[in-house]
């Protein structure tokens, strides 16, 4: 059976992640020449990185496909937008040599705006949690989704209307009331007054919205109609997820998750069931080892030699957060569960990234099961934080290799130990690994299973 990386001629695909994100989705997207690249969910808290001959570029809101192809970029309605960040990103793309205009980028007017009051509420929420803080970046993304679900906040359409000033002033008054309630909650839980400070005066907010109107208005369009018409024409569409399955608010390591769904659920939220039913292939990204940013249990976390080695060699620091990622052995029980959350079947594909980072290790640990109450689960039966922190990872050690993989383009040319490592993961995941990343550059890839 041929791979999507070789045979994609038409139809829709979804690029997503079975773990905690940070799996190299930007690199995988750059290997797929699409006509339309659509970001389906998330905010500027999730970054995707693409490395070309021009250098390295990290993106948070604009679809990664805009860097490496002539694709039309779409930002769906379930992507929440910080207008100041988007402006910076557009300028960064210009400096990188990528021309962005309304001809190649369309934004949905129904998207919610991430405003300074969301950042304020984010910080207050973490302050109230104390030692139980979930590791939020205080970017306000989760609280923007909270407003969206509660049918409040500002959508782009609200700031483009004739009475936009009234809309903004009314929402600011509402938000200030919410913030005062949250300050009282901080005092109740911590017995101390909040130390969080933000400038939420009306003039400052109106200046931000004025800039947002100027920045966003040229790009506004009916994204769902664009996508649906493209589906009817069997156009190549790449739907780009922002997070990983383990960060899904329903199926992930709750409560240490994002505030949204991922995968097909995220796709539905932006573009509906028509888009979900159009998917002909799911490409699931996964590193050759496990990483996680922020709080919450991570069964295979290794703070000793292996974890330090891959963190340093792999440059494991968040694209958006800058925080050091926690590192550990590849977690088969967790990724297997994530594949089922995503709905990836035996005809879908796994993109394995950063195999090159493992070069130089004498032996490489892999988790093949979770031991819990004297029983070993090959696939975790659940992913809630209460359960994951109680399991004991069952590790096997595979032989490592010394060779640099950066110039290798064929699977057969990999060191035998590296081949065995990939085949071992493939066997236990019961999914085809068709993409193997062997370097940072977008072209440092081995394509496997083309026959």
C-alpha positions as CSV (number, residue, x, y, z in Angstrom):
1,X,0.0,0.0,0.0
2,X,1.4,3.4,-1.0
3,X,1.9,6.2,1.5
4,X,0.1,9.5,1.5
5,X,3.5,11.2,1.2
6,X,3.9,9.6,-2.2
7,X,0.4,9.2,-3.6
8,X,-1.7,12.2,-2.4
9,X,-3.5,13.5,-5.4
10,X,-6.8,14.7,-4.0
11,X,-9.1,14.7,-1.0
12,X,-8.6,15.8,2.7
13,X,-6.1,14.6,5.3
14,X,-5.7,15.4,9.0
15,X,-2.3,15.9,10.6
16,X,-2.5,15.5,14.3
17,X,-0.6,14.0,17.4
18,X,-1.2,11.1,19.7
19,X,0.7,12.4,22.7
20,X,1.2,15.8,24.5
21,X,2.0,17.8,21.4
22,X,5.4,19.1,20.3
23,X,5.8,16.2,17.9
24,X,7.0,18.0,14.7
25,X,3.7,18.6,13.0
26,X,5.2,21.7,11.2
27,X,7.9,19.5,9.6
28,X,5.3,16.9,8.6
29,X,3.0,19.5,7.0
30,X,6.0,20.8,5.0
31,X,6.4,17.4,3.4
32,X,2.8,17.4,2.1
33,X,2.1,19.6,-0.9
34,X,-1.4,20.8,-0.3
35,X,-3.7,23.2,-2.1
36,X,-5.4,24.4,1.2
37,X,-3.9,24.3,4.6
38,X,-6.4,24.9,7.4
39,X,-5.7,25.4,11.1
40,X,-8.6,23.8,13.0
41,X,-8.3,24.7,16.7
42,X,-6.0,26.2,19.3
43,X,-4.4,29.5,19.9
44,X,-1.0,31.1,20.1
45,X,0.0,28.8,23.0
46,X,0.8,26.0,20.5
47,X,3.7,26.5,18.1
48,X,4.7,24.6,15.0
49,X,8.2,24.9,13.6
50,X,9.4,24.6,10.0
51,X,13.1,24.7,9.0
52,X,14.0,25.6,5.4
53,X,17.1,26.8,3.7
54,X,16.2,30.3,4.9
55,X,16.3,29.3,8.5
56,X,13.9,28.2,11.3
57,X,10.4,29.7,11.7
58,X,8.0,29.0,14.5
59,X,4.3,29.7,13.9
60,X,1.4,29.9,16.4
61,X,-1.7,30.9,14.4
62,X,-1.0,30.8,10.7
63,X,-1.1,27.3,9.1
64,X,2.4,25.9,8.6
65,X,1.7,25.1,4.9
66,X,2.0,28.8,4.1
67,X,5.8,28.6,4.4
68,X,6.6,25.8,2.0
69,X,3.8,25.8,-0.6
70,X,1.5,28.1,-2.6
71,X,-1.4,26.8,-0.5
72,X,-4.3,28.9,0.6
73,X,-4.1,29.3,4.4
74,X,-7.4,29.0,6.4
75,X,-7.8,29.9,10.1
76,X,-11.0,28.2,11.2
77,X,-13.5,29.6,13.6
78,X,-12.3,27.4,16.6
79,X,-8.9,29.0,16.5
80,X,-8.8,31.8,19.1
81,X,-6.8,34.8,18.0
82,X,-4.6,37.2,19.9
83,X,-4.6,40.1,17.4
84,X,-1.3,41.5,18.6
85,X,0.4,38.1,18.3
86,X,-1.1,37.6,14.8
87,X,0.3,41.0,13.7
88,X,3.7,40.0,14.9
89,X,3.4,36.7,13.1
90,X,2.5,38.3,9.8
91,X,5.5,40.6,10.1
92,X,7.7,37.6,11.0
93,X,6.5,35.8,7.9
94,X,7.3,38.9,5.7
95,X,10.8,39.0,7.2
96,X,11.2,35.3,6.3
97,X,10.3,36.0,2.7
98,X,6.7,34.7,2.8
99,X,4.2,37.2,1.4
100,X,0.9,37.0,3.2
101,X,-2.2,38.7,1.8
102,X,-5.9,38.1,1.6
103,X,-5.2,36.0,-1.5
104,X,-3.5,33.3,0.5
105,X,-4.9,33.7,4.0
106,X,-8.5,33.8,5.1
107,X,-9.7,34.1,8.8
108,X,-13.1,33.3,10.1
109,X,-15.1,36.2,11.5
110,X,-16.6,33.9,14.1
111,X,-13.3,33.3,15.8
112,X,-13.0,34.6,19.4
113,X,-10.4,37.2,20.3
114,X,-7.8,36.6,23.1
115,X,-7.8,39.8,25.0
116,X,-5.7,41.1,28.0
117,X,-8.5,40.2,30.4
118,X,-8.1,36.6,29.4
119,X,-4.4,36.7,30.3
120,X,-5.4,38.3,33.7
121,X,-7.9,35.6,34.4
122,X,-5.4,32.9,33.4
123,X,-2.9,34.2,35.9
124,X,-5.5,34.5,38.6
125,X,-6.7,31.0,38.1
126,X,-3.1,29.6,38.4
127,X,-2.6,31.8,41.5
128,X,-5.7,30.4,43.1
129,X,-4.5,26.8,42.5
130,X,-1.3,27.4,44.3
131,X,0.9,24.2,44.3
132,X,-1.8,22.5,42.2
133,X,-1.2,24.9,39.2
134,X,-1.5,23.1,35.9
135,X,1.4,25.0,34.2
136,X,-0.5,27.5,32.1
137,X,1.5,30.0,30.1
138,X,-0.8,32.8,31.2
139,X,-1.6,33.5,27.5
140,X,-5.4,33.5,28.1
141,X,-6.2,30.8,25.5
142,X,-8.2,28.5,27.8
143,X,-10.2,31.3,29.3
144,X,-11.1,32.6,25.8
145,X,-12.5,29.1,25.1
146,X,-14.4,29.3,28.4
147,X,-16.0,32.5,27.2
148,X,-16.8,31.0,23.9
149,X,-18.6,28.1,25.5
150,X,-20.4,30.4,27.9
151,X,-21.5,32.6,24.9
152,X,-19.6,35.7,26.0
153,X,-16.4,37.4,25.0
154,X,-15.6,39.1,21.7
155,X,-15.7,37.5,18.3
156,X,-14.0,39.2,15.3
157,X,-17.4,39.9,13.9
158,X,-18.2,41.9,17.1
159,X,-15.3,44.3,16.6
160,X,-16.0,44.8,12.9
161,X,-19.6,45.9,13.4
162,X,-20.8,49.5,13.4
163,X,-21.3,49.5,17.1
164,X,-18.0,47.9,17.9
165,X,-17.1,50.5,20.6
166,X,-20.2,49.7,22.5
167,X,-19.6,46.0,22.2
168,X,-16.0,46.4,23.6
169,X,-17.1,48.7,26.5
170,X,-19.9,46.3,27.5
171,X,-17.6,43.3,27.4
172,X,-14.9,45.1,29.4
173,X,-17.4,45.9,32.1
174,X,-18.5,42.2,32.2
175,X,-14.9,41.0,32.4
176,X,-13.9,43.4,35.2
177,X,-16.8,41.9,37.2
178,X,-15.5,38.4,36.5
179,X,-12.0,39.4,37.5
180,X,-13.1,40.8,40.9
181,X,-14.9,37.5,41.6
182,X,-11.7,35.7,40.8
183,X,-9.6,37.9,43.0
184,X,-12.0,37.1,45.9
185,X,-11.5,33.4,45.0
186,X,-7.7,33.8,45.3
187,X,-8.0,35.3,48.7
188,X,-10.4,32.6,49.8
189,X,-8.1,29.8,48.7
190,X,-4.7,31.2,49.6
191,X,-5.7,33.6,52.4
192,X,-3.7,36.3,50.6
193,X,-4.6,39.1,48.3
194,X,-3.8,38.5,44.6
195,X,-0.5,39.8,43.3
196,X,-1.5,39.7,39.7
197,X,-1.5,43.0,37.9
198,X,-2.7,44.0,34.4
199,X,-3.6,47.2,32.6
200,X,-7.2,46.9,31.7
201,X,-8.2,50.6,31.3
202,X,-10.7,51.3,28.6
203,X,-8.4,53.4,26.4
204,X,-5.8,50.7,26.3
205,X,-8.4,48.1,25.3
206,X,-9.9,50.3,22.6
207,X,-6.4,50.9,21.1
208,X,-5.8,47.1,20.9
209,X,-9.2,46.6,19.3
210,X,-8.6,49.5,16.8
211,X,-5.3,47.8,15.8
212,X,-7.1,44.4,15.6
213,X,-9.8,45.9,13.2
214,X,-7.1,47.2,10.9
215,X,-5.1,43.9,11.0
216,X,-7.9,41.4,10.7
217,X,-10.5,43.0,8.4
218,X,-8.7,42.4,5.1
219,X,-8.4,38.7,5.8
220,X,-12.0,37.9,6.9
221,X,-14.0,35.4,4.8
222,X,-16.5,32.6,5.1
223,X,-14.0,29.8,5.8
224,X,-16.6,27.0,6.1
225,X,-18.0,27.7,2.6
226,X,-14.5,27.8,1.2
227,X,-13.7,24.4,2.8
228,X,-17.1,22.8,1.8
229,X,-16.7,23.9,-1.8
230,X,-13.2,22.6,-1.9
231,X,-14.4,19.2,-0.5
232,X,-17.0,19.0,-3.2
233,X,-14.3,19.5,-5.8
234,X,-12.1,16.9,-4.1
235,X,-9.4,19.5,-3.6
236,X,-6.3,18.6,-1.6
237,X,-7.0,20.0,1.9
238,X,-4.6,19.5,4.9
239,X,-6.3,20.1,8.2
240,X,-3.6,21.0,10.8
241,X,-4.3,20.2,14.5
242,X,-2.6,22.3,17.2
243,X,-2.3,19.9,20.1
244,X,-2.0,16.2,20.9
245,X,-4.6,13.7,22.0
246,X,-3.3,13.6,25.6
247,X,-4.2,17.3,25.8
248,X,-7.8,16.8,24.8
249,X,-10.1,18.2,27.5
250,X,-12.3,15.1,27.3
251,X,-9.8,12.2,26.6
252,X,-6.5,13.5,27.8
253,X,-4.6,13.6,31.1
254,X,-7.3,15.6,32.8
255,X,-7.1,18.2,34.5
256,X,-3.6,18.8,33.0
257,X,-5.0,19.4,29.5
258,X,-6.0,22.2,27.2
259,X,-9.5,23.5,27.3
260,X,-10.4,22.1,23.9
261,X,-10.8,18.9,21.9
262,X,-8.2,17.6,19.4
263,X,-8.2,15.5,16.2
264,X,-11.6,14.9,14.5
265,X,-13.5,16.6,17.3
266,X,-11.5,19.7,16.7
267,X,-12.1,19.5,13.0
268,X,-15.8,19.2,13.5
269,X,-15.8,22.3,15.7
270,X,-14.3,24.4,13.0
271,X,-15.7,22.9,9.8
272,X,-18.5,20.5,10.7
273,X,-19.3,16.9,9.9
274,X,-18.8,17.4,6.2
275,X,-15.1,18.0,6.8
276,X,-14.9,15.1,9.2
277,X,-16.4,12.7,6.6
278,X,-14.1,14.0,3.9
279,X,-11.0,12.7,5.6
280,X,-9.3,10.0,3.5
281,X,-6.2,9.7,5.7
282,X,-5.0,10.6,9.2
283,X,-1.3,11.3,9.7
284,X,-0.3,11.0,13.4
285,X,2.9,12.6,14.4
286,X,5.1,11.3,17.2
287,X,8.6,11.9,18.4
288,X,11.0,8.9,18.7
289,X,10.9,9.5,22.5
290,X,8.3,11.2,24.7
291,X,8.1,14.8,25.8
292,X,5.7,16.9,27.8
293,X,5.6,20.6,28.7
294,X,4.1,21.8,32.0
295,X,2.5,20.0,34.9
296,X,0.8,16.6,35.1
297,X,2.0,13.0,35.3
298,X,4.3,11.6,32.7
299,X,4.9,7.9,33.3
300,X,8.1,7.6,31.3
301,X,9.8,10.8,32.4
302,X,13.5,10.4,32.8
303,X,15.5,13.1,34.7
304,X,18.7,11.1,34.6
305,X,21.1,10.5,31.7
306,X,18.7,9.5,28.9
307,X,16.3,12.4,29.6
308,X,19.1,15.0,29.9
309,X,20.7,13.6,26.7
310,X,17.6,13.9,24.4
311,X,16.5,17.2,26.0
312,X,19.9,18.8,25.1
313,X,20.5,17.1,21.8
314,X,16.8,17.5,20.7
315,X,16.7,21.2,21.7
316,X,13.6,20.3,23.8
317,X,12.3,23.8,24.6
318,X,8.8,24.9,23.8
319,X,8.4,26.8,20.5
320,X,6.0,29.2,22.2
321,X,6.7,28.8,25.9
322,X,10.5,28.6,25.8
323,X,10.2,26.2,28.7
324,X,12.3,23.1,28.9
325,X,10.3,20.0,27.9
326,X,10.2,17.0,30.2
327,X,11.7,14.0,28.4
328,X,11.5,10.2,28.6
329,X,11.2,6.9,26.9
330,X,8.8,6.3,24.0
331,X,5.5,5.5,25.7
332,X,3.7,2.7,23.7
333,X,0.7,2.3,26.1
334,X,0.0,6.1,26.0
335,X,0.6,6.5,22.2
336,X,-1.6,3.5,21.5
337,X,-4.4,5.0,23.5
338,X,-3.9,8.3,21.7
339,X,-4.1,6.6,18.3
340,X,-7.5,5.2,19.4
341,X,-8.7,8.6,20.6
342,X,-7.8,10.0,17.2
343,X,-9.4,7.2,15.4
344,X,-6.3,6.2,13.4
345,X,-6.8,2.8,11.8
346,X,-4.5,0.4,10.2
347,X,-4.7,2.3,6.9
348,X,-3.6,5.6,8.5
349,X,0.0,6.5,9.0
350,X,2.5,7.5,11.7
351,X,5.1,10.1,11.2
352,X,8.0,9.4,13.5
353,X,10.2,12.5,14.1
354,X,13.6,13.2,15.6
355,X,15.1,9.7,15.2
356,X,18.4,11.4,14.8
357,X,18.3,12.7,18.4
358,X,18.8,9.1,19.6
359,X,22.1,8.6,17.8
360,X,25.0,8.2,20.2
361,X,23.2,6.2,22.9
362,X,24.4,2.8,23.9
363,X,20.9,1.6,24.7
364,X,17.4,3.2,24.3
365,X,14.5,2.6,26.7
366,X,11.0,2.0,25.4
367,X,7.9,1.6,27.6
368,X,5.9,-1.4,26.5
369,X,3.3,-1.6,29.3
370,X,2.0,0.0,32.5
371,X,2.0,-2.0,35.7
372,X,-0.9,-1.3,37.9
373,X,-2.1,-3.4,40.8
374,X,0.0,-6.4,39.7
375,X,-1.4,-6.3,36.1
376,X,0.4,-5.0,33.0
377,X,-1.6,-3.1,30.5
378,X,-0.2,-2.9,27.0
379,X,-2.5,0.0,26.3
380,X,-3.4,2.3,29.1
381,X,-7.1,1.8,30.1
382,X,-7.4,5.5,30.9
383,X,-5.4,8.7,30.9
384,X,-6.7,10.8,33.8
385,X,-3.9,12.2,35.9
386,X,-5.1,10.3,39.0
387,X,-4.4,7.0,37.2
388,X,-1.3,7.9,35.3
389,X,0.5,9.0,38.4
390,X,0.0,5.5,39.9
391,X,1.3,3.3,37.1
392,X,4.8,1.8,36.9
393,X,6.3,1.9,33.3
394,X,7.6,-1.4,32.1
395,X,10.8,-0.7,30.1
396,X,12.7,-2.7,27.6
397,X,16.1,-1.6,26.3
398,X,17.0,-1.7,22.6
399,X,20.5,-1.5,21.2
400,X,21.5,2.0,20.2
401,X,23.7,3.3,17.4
402,X,26.5,5.8,16.9
403,X,26.0,6.9,13.3
404,X,24.8,10.4,12.3
405,X,21.5,10.0,10.4
406,X,21.3,13.5,8.9
407,X,22.3,12.5,5.3
408,X,20.4,9.2,5.1
409,X,17.4,9.2,2.7
410,X,16.6,5.5,2.5
411,X,15.3,3.2,5.3
412,X,17.7,0.4,4.2
413,X,20.6,2.7,4.7
414,X,19.9,3.4,8.4
415,X,22.0,1.5,10.9
416,X,20.5,-1.9,11.6
417,X,19.8,-0.9,15.2
418,X,17.9,2.2,14.1
419,X,15.9,0.1,11.6
420,X,15.1,-2.4,14.4
421,X,14.0,0.5,16.7
422,X,11.5,1.8,14.1
423,X,10.2,-1.7,13.3
424,X,9.8,-2.4,17.0
425,X,7.6,0.7,17.5
426,X,5.7,-0.1,14.3
427,X,5.0,-3.7,15.5
428,X,3.7,-2.6,19.0
429,X,1.7,0.4,17.7
430,X,0.2,-1.8,14.9
431,X,0.3,1.2,12.6
432,X,2.5,1.9,9.6
433,X,5.4,4.3,10.1
434,X,5.8,6.0,6.7
435,X,7.7,9.2,7.6
436,X,10.9,9.2,9.6
437,X,12.5,12.5,10.6
438,X,16.3,12.4,10.7
439,X,17.2,16.1,11.1
440,X,15.7,19.6,11.7
441,X,15.5,20.6,8.0
442,X,12.2,20.0,6.3
443,X,13.9,17.8,3.8
444,X,15.8,15.6,6.3
445,X,13.2,12.8,6.0
446,X,13.1,9.1,5.1
447,X,9.9,7.9,3.5
448,X,9.1,4.3,4.2
449,X,6.6,1.7,2.9
450,X,6.1,3.0,-0.5
451,X,5.3,-0.4,-2.0
